[in-house]
């Protein structure tokens, strides 16, 4: 086994002596490598300039057009929204003014009806008050006469209970004088 290992090491050394290192760094292959490098770069340039870049450019211009159109549409929608908001605010202000007008009219109508009802009530109160005053005056007149009569009868009875005889005329005159003040 040791001999096998030494043989393998020997074969590797022989191959290493034949190989001069990395082929990319071998100066004898530089012109060939430079030629293929230039061919590859030209092919990549042609593919990029003729195929890839026009597609990328068309996508970018299409995207720019879409963005521009979207911005224009957004600006138009914004203007429409502003106009709609103005119309809404105007309609709201008109509705408020109309509701205030209706409220004022209703208030005026209610106030007119209230004034009519108050004047009717005042007239009824005045009529009932006049009737009551008349009734009170009649009651007062009747009560004064009743009081005079009761006072005269009472005075007669009191004077008679004292044992003095008084005529009706003098008792009535004394009661009348006393009631006058």
C-alpha positions in Angstrom: 0.0 0.0 0.0 2.8 2.3 0.7 4.1 1.6 -2.8 0.8 2.5 -4.3 0.8 5.9 -2.6 4.3 6.7 -3.7 3.4 5.8 -7.3 0.3 8.1 -7.1 2.5 10.9 -5.8 5.0 10.3 -8.6 2.3 10.4 -11.3 1.0 13.7 -9.9 4.4 15.2 -10.0 4.8 14.2 -13.7 1.5 15.7 -14.6 2.3 18.9 -12.6 5.6 19.2 -14.5 3.7 19.0 -17.8 1.0 21.6 -16.8 2.3 25.1 -16.8 -0.4 26.5 -14.5 -3.8 28.1 -15.2 -4.6 28.4 -18.9 -6.1 31.9 -18.5 -2.7 33.2 -17.4 -0.8 31.5 -20.1 0.6 34.4 -22.3 0.7 32.2 -25.4 -3.2 32.0 -25.4 -3.8 35.8 -24.8 -4.4 36.8 -28.5 -7.0 34.0 -28.8 -8.6 35.1 -25.5 -8.7 38.7 -26.5 -10.3 37.9 -29.8 -13.1 35.9 -28.2 -13.5 38.6 -25.5 -14.0 41.2 -28.2 -16.4 39.0 -30.1 -18.4 38.3 -27.0 -18.6 42.1 -26.1 -19.7 43.0 -29.6 -22.4 40.3 -29.5 -23.6 41.5 -26.1 -23.5 45.1 -27.3 -25.6 44.3 -30.4 -28.1 42.2 -28.5 -28.4 44.9 -25.8 -28.7 47.8 -28.3 -30.9 46.1 -30.9 -33.2 44.0 -28.7 -33.1 44.6 -25.0 -32.7 48.4 -24.8 -35.5 49.2 -27.3 -37.8 46.9 -25.3 -36.8 48.6 -22.1 -37.2 52.0 -23.7 -40.6 51.2 -25.0 -41.7 49.8 -21.6 -40.3 53.0 -19.9 -42.0 55.3 -22.4 -45.3 53.3 -22.1 -45.0 53.5 -18.3 -44.3 57.2 -18.5 -47.3 57.7 -20.7 -49.5 55.7 -18.4 -48.2 57.7 -15.4 -48.9 61.0 -17.3 -52.4 59.8 -18.3 -53.1 58.7 -14.7 -51.9 62.0 -13.3 -54.1 63.9 -15.8 -57.1 61.7 -14.9 -56.4 62.2 -11.2 -56.2 65.9 -11.7 -59.5 65.9 -13.7 -61.1 63.7 -11.0 -59.8 66.1 -8.3 -61.3 69.1 -10.2 -64.6 67.2 -10.4 -64.5 66.4 -6.7 -63.8 70.1 -5.9 -66.8 71.1 -8.2 -68.9 68.4 -6.6 -68.0 69.7 -3.1 -68.8 73.2 -4.1 -72.2 72.1 -5.5 -72.8 70.1 -2.3 -71.9 73.1 -0.1 -74.1 75.3 -2.2 -77.0 72.9 -2.0 -76.5 72.5 1.8 -76.5 76.3 2.2 -79.6 76.6 0.0 -81.3 73.9 2.1 -80.4 75.7 5.3 -81.7 79.0 4.0 -84.9 77.3 2.9 -85.4 75.6 6.2 -84.8 78.9 8.0 -87.3 80.6 5.7 -89.9 77.8 6.4 -89.2 78.0 10.1 -89.6 81.8 10.1 -92.9 81.5 8.1 -94.2 78.9 10.5 -93.1 81.0 13.4 -94.9 84.0 12.0 -98.0 82.0 11.3 -98.0 80.5 14.8 -97.5 84.0 16.3 -100.4 85.3 14.3 -102.6 82.5 15.4 -101.4 83.0 19.0 -102.1 86.8 18.8 -105.6 86.1 17.5 -106.2 83.5 20.3 -104.8 85.9 22.9 -107.0 88.7 21.7 -110.1 86.4 21.8 -109.1 85.3 25.3 -108.6 88.9 26.4 -112.0 89.8 25.0 -113.6 86.8 26.8 -111.8 87.7 30.0 -112.8 91.3 29.7 -116.5 90.3 29.1 -116.4 87.9 32.0 -114.7 90.5 34.2 -117.4 93.1 33.3 -120.1 90.5 34.1 -118.4 89.7 37.4 -118.0 93.4 38.2 -121.7 93.9 37.5 -122.6 90.8 39.6 -120.3 92.0 42.4 -121.9 95.5 42.2 -125.4 94.0 42.4 -124.3 91.7 45.3 -122.7 94.6 47.1 -125.8 96.8 46.5 -128.0 93.9 47.8 -125.6 93.2 50.6 -125.5 96.8 51.7 -129.3 96.9 51.8 -129.3 93.5 53.6 -126.7 94.8 56.1 -128.7 98.0 56.7 -131.8 95.9 57.3 -130.1 93.4 59.6 -128.3 96.3 61.4 -131.6 98.2 61.9 -133.3 95.0 63.1 -130.4 94.2 65.5 -130.2 97.8 66.8 -134.0 97.8 67.4 -133.7 94.5 69.3 -130.7 95.7 71.3 -132.4 99.0 72.2 -135.6 97.2 73.1 -133.7 94.7 75.3 -132.3 97.6 77.2 -135.8 98.7 77.9 -135.8 101.8 75.7 -138.4 102.2 73.1 -137.0 103.5 69.7 -138.9 104.2 66.6 -137.9 102.6 63.3 -137.1 106.0 61.7 -134.5 107.0 64.3 -132.9 103.6 64.3 -132.7 103.6 60.5 -131.2 107.1 60.5 -128.6 106.1 63.2 -127.6 102.9 61.2 -127.3 104.9 57.9 -125.2 107.6 59.6 -122.9 104.9 61.1 -122.5 103.1 57.8 -121.5 106.3 56.0 -118.6 106.6 58.3 
